[in-house]
Amino acid sequence: MTVRLSVMMFLQYAILGAWAPVFGPYLKTLALTNTETAWIWSTAALGSVLAPMIWGQIADRWLAAERCISLCAVIAGFMLWIAAQTTASWPLFWIFLLFWLFQMPIMSIGAALTFRHLDMPQQQFGPIRLWGTVGWMVAGWLLSVWLWQTSLGRLEDSLRAGALFAWALAIYAFTLPATPPLPGRLAPIEHGRWRRAFDAPLQALQLFRVGAFAVYCVCLFTLYVSWSFNMQMTSLLVKGLLPDSAALPAILSLAQTTEVAMLAVLPVILDRLGQKRTMMLGISSWWLALVVLAIGGPAALVIPSLLLHGIYICCFLVAGQVFVNRIAHHHYRASAQGILVLINGLGQFVGNFLVSQLRDWTHDDYPRAFLPAAIGIGMLTLFFALDFDPDADKSTRI
């Protein structure tokens, strides 16, 4: 079971790892304005807002999770293949919007499917999730080799590689363990059909009654606003520090090396540090990484700072998924994970347009544009340290 779930994680993250790290430089080659670039980046946010609740309901109530993943992967692959042949800004916007409407459910439903088949999620999820990071890294390394070894290699090939990984996942999903919907506590008939048609997301929203969950979501939203700074500008900043841009995908994968290492020992970290101190380690690492990006150089400082990204992802984002799985009832866990993706989308939607404005104001002076994010996350770290108390709700399952 562990191997089967690990392969699923590898493929679903390889879809993104093939092209996302170099997407900023690729859009730069299309000579788009910062506003057009922001709209294309915002498709991930819009997909996060629109897709998770719908697909969470489908996976929790109507269609087996592995079938949902296969269907979404087929369509996501087609969208990436078409995107590789498109250069105009607004066609790219609509193509990527459709892509994210089917890619985001792959992530949230994949996490819910994994938790469903684990006996001890807190101990087992990290080592399985690390194979998603490995998939992201391997896809980036393959792209670097392709760009180095052949004069035919172009950045748009990264989108085609992502499509191939998506179609591989669509086929592989049929070998995953059967994960049919579980019966839930349906809303009474007098509440109306619309309520019963979306009962899983509505029940998942009750998690906001848990104080620690509400604080976590506030912090998650702000962190995803800052993550847009990373997605749009880190690759461009690093590219300007490198003599050879062909090495960019491999260098950007440094963030995933620490992520793999930390995920492998996440059960030990959670056991030794506990939920709050583990997540404090994650958010503090992200703040320090943003401080370095705001300094902006030299390469000997900026490139090693990428290692901090993996600590943040593992100790805050993945540890947060474990926390949400613990407090959510089994029959709407896909919808609960979908709430996290929804918050991801809202944060990145705000963040992408904030970044575009800062890039215009600073004339693409990337360190100056990173400075507000570094200051904001420093204040957020203090808020999290004071107000997040998972032990107060330790026995709660809504």
C-alpha positions as CSV (number, residue, x, y, z in Angstrom):
1,M,0.0,0.0,0.0
2,T,2.8,2.4,0.9
3,V,4.5,1.9,-2.5
4,R,1.2,2.3,-4.4
5,L,0.4,5.6,-2.7
6,S,4.0,6.8,-3.1
7,V,3.9,6.3,-6.8
8,M,0.7,8.3,-7.0
9,M,2.4,11.1,-5.1
10,F,5.4,11.0,-7.4
11,L,3.3,11.4,-10.5
12,Q,0.9,14.1,-9.3
13,Y,3.7,16.4,-8.2
14,A,5.9,15.6,-11.3
15,I,3.1,17.1,-13.4
16,L,3.9,20.5,-11.7
17,G,7.6,20.0,-11.2
18,A,8.1,19.6,-14.9
19,W,7.2,23.2,-15.7
20,A,6.3,25.3,-12.7
21,P,9.9,26.2,-11.6
22,V,10.6,27.7,-15.1
23,F,7.2,29.1,-15.8
24,G,8.2,32.7,-14.8
25,P,11.2,32.8,-17.2
26,Y,9.0,31.2,-19.9
27,L,6.4,33.9,-19.6
28,K,9.2,36.4,-19.7
29,T,10.1,35.1,-23.2
30,L,6.6,35.8,-24.4
31,A,7.1,39.6,-23.7
32,L,3.9,39.9,-21.6
33,T,3.2,42.8,-19.4
34,N,3.4,42.3,-15.6
35,T,-0.4,42.6,-15.4
36,E,-0.9,39.9,-18.1
37,T,1.6,37.7,-16.3
38,A,-0.3,38.2,-13.0
39,W,-3.6,37.1,-14.7
40,I,-2.0,33.9,-16.0
41,W,-0.5,33.2,-12.6
42,S,-3.8,33.9,-11.0
43,T,-5.4,30.9,-12.8
44,A,-4.0,28.7,-10.1
45,A,-5.8,30.8,-7.5
46,L,-9.0,30.8,-9.4
47,G,-8.9,27.0,-9.9
48,S,-8.2,26.6,-6.2
49,V,-11.3,28.7,-5.4
50,L,-13.7,27.0,-7.8
51,A,-12.6,23.4,-7.9
52,P,-12.0,21.9,-4.5
53,M,-15.5,22.2,-3.0
54,I,-17.1,20.8,-6.1
55,W,-14.7,17.9,-6.4
56,G,-14.6,17.4,-2.7
57,Q,-18.4,16.7,-2.8
58,I,-18.0,14.4,-5.8
59,A,-15.2,12.4,-4.1
60,D,-16.9,12.4,-0.7
61,R,-20.4,11.4,-2.0
62,W,-20.7,10.3,-5.6
63,L,-17.6,9.0,-7.4
64,A,-14.6,6.9,-6.2
65,A,-11.6,9.0,-5.5
66,E,-9.3,7.1,-7.8
67,R,-11.7,7.6,-10.7
68,C,-11.8,11.4,-9.9
69,I,-8.0,11.5,-10.1
70,S,-7.9,9.7,-13.4
71,L,-10.5,11.9,-15.1
72,C,-8.9,15.1,-13.8
73,A,-5.4,14.0,-14.9
74,V,-6.5,13.3,-18.5
75,I,-8.0,16.7,-19.0
76,A,-5.1,18.5,-17.2
77,G,-2.7,16.8,-19.5
78,F,-4.5,18.0,-22.6
79,M,-4.6,21.6,-21.3
80,L,-0.8,21.5,-20.8
81,W,-0.2,20.2,-24.3
82,I,-2.3,22.9,-25.8
83,A,-0.6,25.6,-23.7
84,A,2.8,24.6,-25.1
85,Q,1.6,25.7,-28.5
86,T,0.0,29.0,-27.4
87,T,1.8,32.3,-26.9
88,A,-1.0,34.9,-26.7
89,S,-1.8,36.1,-23.1
90,W,-5.6,35.6,-22.9
91,P,-5.8,32.2,-24.6
92,L,-3.1,31.1,-22.1
93,F,-5.2,32.5,-19.3
94,W,-8.3,30.4,-20.3
95,I,-6.1,27.3,-21.0
96,F,-4.5,27.5,-17.6
97,L,-7.7,28.2,-15.8
98,L,-9.1,24.9,-17.2
99,F,-5.9,23.2,-16.3
100,W,-6.1,24.2,-12.6
101,L,-9.8,23.4,-12.4
102,F,-8.7,19.8,-12.9
103,Q,-5.2,19.8,-11.4
104,M,-6.2,21.2,-8.0
105,P,-8.6,18.3,-7.3
106,I,-5.8,15.9,-8.0
107,M,-3.9,17.3,-5.1
108,S,-6.7,17.5,-2.5
109,I,-8.3,14.2,-3.5
110,G,-4.9,12.5,-3.6
111,A,-4.2,13.6,0.0
112,A,-7.7,12.5,1.2
113,L,-7.3,9.1,-0.6
114,T,-3.9,8.6,1.1
115,F,-5.1,9.5,4.6
116,R,-8.1,7.1,4.0
117,H,-5.8,4.1,3.6
118,L,-3.3,4.8,6.4
119,D,-3.6,3.3,9.9
120,M,-1.4,5.9,11.5
121,P,-1.5,9.0,9.4
122,Q,0.7,11.1,11.6
123,Q,3.5,8.6,11.3
124,Q,2.9,7.4,7.7
125,F,1.9,10.4,5.7
126,G,5.2,12.3,5.6
127,P,7.3,9.4,4.2
128,I,4.7,8.8,1.5
129,R,4.3,12.6,0.7
130,L,8.0,12.9,0.2
131,W,7.7,10.9,-3.0
132,G,5.7,13.8,-4.4
133,T,8.7,16.1,-3.8
134,V,11.0,13.5,-5.4
135,G,8.6,13.6,-8.4
136,W,8.9,17.4,-8.6
137,M,12.7,17.2,-8.4
138,V,13.1,14.4,-11.0
139,A,10.9,16.3,-13.5
140,G,13.1,19.4,-13.0
141,W,16.3,17.4,-13.5
142,L,15.1,15.8,-16.6
143,L,14.2,19.2,-18.1
144,S,17.7,20.5,-17.2
145,V,19.3,17.5,-19.0
146,W,17.1,18.1,-22.0
147,L,18.1,21.8,-22.2
148,W,21.8,21.0,-21.8
149,Q,22.0,18.1,-24.2
150,T,20.1,19.3,-27.2
151,S,19.8,22.5,-29.1
152,L,16.2,21.6,-29.8
153,G,15.2,21.9,-26.1
154,R,13.0,24.9,-25.3
155,L,11.2,26.0,-22.2
156,E,7.8,25.2,-23.6
157,D,8.9,21.5,-23.7
158,S,8.4,21.6,-19.9
159,L,4.7,22.0,-20.5
160,R,4.7,18.9,-22.8
161,A,6.6,16.9,-20.1
162,G,3.9,17.9,-17.6
163,A,1.2,16.6,-19.9
164,L,3.0,13.3,-20.3
165,F,3.2,12.9,-16.5
166,A,-0.5,13.7,-16.2
167,W,-1.5,11.0,-18.7
168,A,0.8,8.6,-16.9
169,L,-1.1,9.4,-13.6
170,A,-4.5,9.0,-15.4
171,I,-3.5,5.4,-16.3
172,Y,-1.9,4.6,-13.0
173,A,-4.9,5.8,-11.0
174,F,-6.8,2.7,-12.1
175,T,-4.4,0.6,-10.1
176,L,-4.9,2.6,-6.9
177,P,-6.9,1.0,-4.0
178,A,-10.6,1.3,-4.4
179,T,-11.8,4.4,-2.4
180,P,-15.6,4.7,-2.8
181,P,-17.5,7.5,-1.1
182,L,-18.4,6.9,2.5
183,P,-22.0,7.4,3.8
184,G,-22.3,10.8,5.5
185,R,-24.8,12.4,7.8
186,L,-27.0,13.9,5.2
187,A,-28.9,17.1,5.8
188,P,-32.7,16.7,6.4
189,I,-34.9,16.9,3.3
190,E,-36.6,20.1,4.6
191,H,-33.3,21.9,4.2
192,G,-33.6,21.6,0.5
193,R,-32.0,19.6,-2.2
194,W,-29.2,22.2,-2.7
195,R,-28.1,21.7,0.9
196,R,-28.0,17.9,0.5
197,A,-26.2,18.2,-2.8
198,F,-23.3,20.0,-1.0
199,D,-23.5,18.6,2.5
200,A,-19.9,17.5,2.6
201,P,-18.4,21.0,2.0
202,L,-21.0,22.5,4.4
203,Q,-20.0,20.0,7.2
204,A,-16.3,20.7,6.5
205,L,-16.9,24.4,7.1
206,Q,-17.8,23.5,10.7
207,L,-14.1,23.1,11.3
208,F,-13.9,26.8,11.7
209,R,-15.5,26.2,15.2
210,V,-12.1,24.8,16.2
211,G,-10.0,27.8,17.3
212,A,-6.6,26.3,16.2
213,F,-8.0,25.6,12.7
214,A,-9.3,29.2,12.3
215,V,-5.9,30.6,13.3
216,Y,-4.1,28.1,11.0
217,C,-6.4,29.2,8.0
218,V,-5.7,32.9,8.7
219,C,-2.0,32.2,8.6
220,L,-2.3,29.9,5.6
221,F,-4.0,32.7,3.6
222,T,-1.3,35.2,4.3
223,L,1.4,32.7,3.6
224,Y,0.0,31.9,0.2
225,V,-0.2,35.6,-0.5
226,S,3.6,35.6,0.1
227,W,4.0,32.4,-1.9
228,S,3.0,34.4,-5.0
229,F,6.2,36.5,-4.6
230,N,8.2,33.2,-4.7
231,M,6.4,31.8,-7.7
232,Q,6.7,34.9,-9.8
233,M,10.1,36.3,-8.9
234,T,12.4,33.7,-7.3
235,S,13.3,32.0,-10.6
236,L,13.9,35.4,-12.2
237,L,16.1,36.6,-9.4
238,V,18.1,33.4,-9.4
239,K,18.4,33.4,-13.2
240,G,19.9,36.9,-13.0
241,L,22.6,35.5,-10.7
242,L,23.5,32.5,-12.9
243,P,26.0,32.5,-15.9
244,D,24.1,29.6,-17.5
245,S,20.3,29.5,-17.4
246,A,20.1,25.9,-18.5
247,A,21.1,25.0,-15.0
248,L,18.1,26.9,-13.6
249,P,15.6,24.0,-13.2
250,A,18.2,21.8,-11.4
251,I,19.2,24.7,-9.1
252,L,15.6,25.5,-8.2
253,S,15.1,21.9,-7.2
254,L,17.4,22.6,-4.2
255,A,14.2,23.5,-2.3
256,Q,13.0,20.0,-2.7
257,T,16.1,18.3,-1.3
258,T,15.4,19.6,2.2
259,E,11.7,18.9,1.7
260,V,12.5,15.2,1.0
261,A,14.8,15.0,4.0
262,M,12.3,16.7,6.3
263,L,9.4,14.6,5.1
264,A,11.3,11.4,5.8
265,V,11.7,12.4,9.4
266,L,8.4,14.3,9.8
267,P,6.9,11.6,12.2
268,V,10.0,12.0,14.4
269,I,9.8,15.8,14.3
270,L,6.1,15.8,15.2
271,D,6.7,13.4,18.0
272,R,9.7,15.3,19.5
273,L,8.5,18.9,18.9
274,G,4.8,18.5,18.8
275,Q,2.3,20.1,16.4
276,K,2.9,23.8,17.3
277,R,6.7,23.8,17.5
278,T,6.9,21.8,14.2
279,M,4.8,24.4,12.5
280,M,6.7,27.3,14.1
281,L,9.9,25.8,12.6
282,G,8.2,25.8,9.2
283,I,6.9,29.4,9.3
284,S,10.1,30.8,10.7
285,S,12.1,29.1,7.9
286,W,9.9,30.8,5.3
287,W,10.3,34.2,7.0
288,L,14.1,33.8,6.9
289,A,14.0,32.7,3.3
290,L,12.1,35.9,2.4
291,V,14.6,38.0,4.2
292,V,17.4,36.6,2.1
293,L,15.5,37.1,-1.1
294,A,14.9,40.7,0.0
295,I,18.7,41.1,0.3
296,G,18.9,39.7,-3.2
297,G,22.5,38.6,-3.4
298,P,25.1,37.3,-3.8
299,A,24.4,34.0,-5.4
300,A,26.3,32.2,-2.6
301,L,23.7,33.5,-0.2
302,V,20.5,33.3,-2.3
303,I,20.9,29.8,-3.7
304,P,21.5,28.1,-0.4
305,S,18.5,29.9,1.0
306,L,16.3,27.8,-1.3
307,L,16.9,25.0,1.1
308,L,14.7,26.8,3.6
309,H,11.7,26.5,1.3
310,G,11.6,22.7,1.8
311,I,11.6,23.1,5.6
312,Y,8.6,25.5,5.3
313,I,6.6,23.2,3.0
314,C,7.2,20.1,5.2
315,C,6.9,21.6,8.7
316,F,4.0,24.0,8.0
317,L,2.0,22.9,5.0
318,V,2.3,19.1,5.2
319,A,2.2,19.1,9.1
320,G,-0.9,21.3,8.7
321,Q,-2.6,18.7,6.5
322,V,-1.9,16.1,9.2
323,F,-3.5,18.4,11.8
324,V,-6.6,19.0,9.6
325,N,-6.9,15.2,9.0
326,R,-6.9,14.6,12.8
327,I,-9.7,17.0,13.6
328,A,-11.9,16.3,10.5
329,H,-14.5,13.5,10.5
330,H,-13.8,10.7,8.0
331,H,-16.8,11.2,5.8
332,Y,-15.8,14.7,4.6
333,R,-12.0,14.6,4.7
334,A,-11.8,15.3,0.9
335,S,-13.8,18.5,1.4
336,A,-11.7,19.4,4.5
337,Q,-8.5,19.1,2.4
338,G,-10.4,21.1,-0.3
339,I,-10.7,24.0,2.2
340,L,-7.0,24.2,2.4
341,V,-6.8,24.4,-1.4
342,L,-9.5,27.0,-1.5
343,I,-7.5,29.2,1.0
344,N,-4.4,28.6,-1.2
345,G,-6.4,30.0,-4.2
346,L,-7.7,33.0,-2.4
347,G,-4.2,33.9,-1.0
348,Q,-2.5,33.5,-4.4
349,F,-5.2,35.4,-6.2
350,V,-4.5,38.4,-4.0
351,G,-0.8,37.8,-4.0
352,N,-0.3,37.6,-7.7
353,F,-1.8,41.0,-8.3
354,L,0.0,42.5,-5.4
355,V,3.3,41.2,-6.9
356,S,2.5,42.7,-10.3
357,Q,1.9,46.1,-8.8
358,L,5.2,45.9,-6.8
359,R,7.1,44.8,-9.9
360,D,5.7,47.8,-11.7
361,W,6.5,50.2,-8.9
362,T,10.0,48.8,-8.4
363,H,10.7,48.4,-12.2
364,D,11.4,44.7,-11.6
365,D,13.9,45.3,-8.8
366,Y,13.2,41.9,-7.3
367,P,14.8,42.4,-3.9
368,R,12.9,45.6,-3.2
369,A,9.7,43.8,-4.3
370,F,10.4,41.0,-1.8
371,L,10.8,43.4,1.1
372,P,7.1,43.8,2.0
373,A,6.6,40.1,2.0
374,A,9.5,39.6,4.4
375,I,8.1,42.2,6.8
376,G,4.6,40.8,6.6
377,I,5.6,37.2,7.3
378,G,7.8,38.3,10.2
379,M,4.7,39.8,11.9
380,L,2.6,36.7,11.0
381,T,5.1,34.5,12.6
382,L,4.6,36.4,15.9
383,F,0.8,36.1,15.5
384,F,1.0,32.3,15.0
385,A,3.3,31.9,18.0
386,L,0.9,33.7,20.3
387,D,-2.5,32.4,19.0
388,F,-2.1,28.9,17.6
389,D,-2.9,26.3,20.3
390,P,-3.7,22.8,18.8
391,D,-3.6,21.2,22.2
392,A,-6.7,23.1,23.3
393,D,-8.6,21.2,20.7
394,K,-6.6,18.0,21.0
395,S,-9.6,15.7,21.4
396,T,-11.9,17.6,19.0
397,R,-13.2,15.9,15.9
398,I,-15.9,18.0,14.2
